[in-house]
Amino acid sequence: MPPVCTILTVGSVLTVLSLMNVHGYPTGAPISACETMVPGHVRTSAQTSLAPYSIHLSSSMYSRDEPLTVTIIGPQYGGILLQARPIRHTQPYGTFPSPHKGFKTINCSNPFDSLTHSINSLRQNVSFTWNPASHAVGDIEFVATIAQNHNVYWVGVRSAVLSNANPTTAVFTTEAATTIAMTTAEATTIDMTTDAATDVYTNIITYGSDGSGSGSSAHYQNIFIIIVVNVIITLTM
């Protein structure tokens, strides 16, 4: 008869493996999954079939200081990793404040920018609150990995695309790009039509700088160029 301690050890291992098989990572997605969103379950790979889940959003647009409700629609699932991302980028955007019991946030690029499960439990049609960051980044989408169990999960479940509700103040940022913000109200508009410019030039050539009509065409061409350059410099300072 095997020792009692051996039986307990084997039983404990089988219990852990059973929980892993049902729930994958029982306390949430690891930081290593932040970019690829692949959970790294042992001896498994993501499903290639159409996911039975969809991501429903409370609005088709986002705006600073206006939270959105994000709901995972579909059958019961055991694990999740959810992020909002600018289109064609992998860095999360925005935050998930105060997630429900059974969920938690992880810090992939910034505090609270990703949401995952925290306990061994099946759930269904749960909603989450998401807040945009203080800066806008153009169009975004929500991306999720959703696991029914350790062996069955889908990577890259996507929501509809959300546009910025205030596009004139949007600043599109990337990790390597310098960000430049220019709103319509702040931009200086220079409106000089071809006819107006031609009239100024014709008057200079015809009458000369002293009104006598004397002087060479080349001389007054130079005067015209100097005037235009100075006007442009003044307007853009």
Buried (B, 14 or more C-beta within 10 A) or exposed (E): EEEEEEEEEEEEEEEEEEBBEBBBBBEBBEEEBBEEBBBEBEEBEBBEEEBBBBBBBEEEBBBBEEBBEBBBEBEEBBBBBBBBBBEEBBBBBBBBEEBEEEBBBBEBBEEBBBBBBBEBBBBEEBEBBBBBBEBBBBBBBBBBBBBBBBBBBBBEBEBEEBEBBEEEBBBBBEEEEEEEEEEEEEEEEEEEEEEEEEEBBEEBBEBBEEEEEEBEEEBBEEBBEEEBEEEEEEEEE
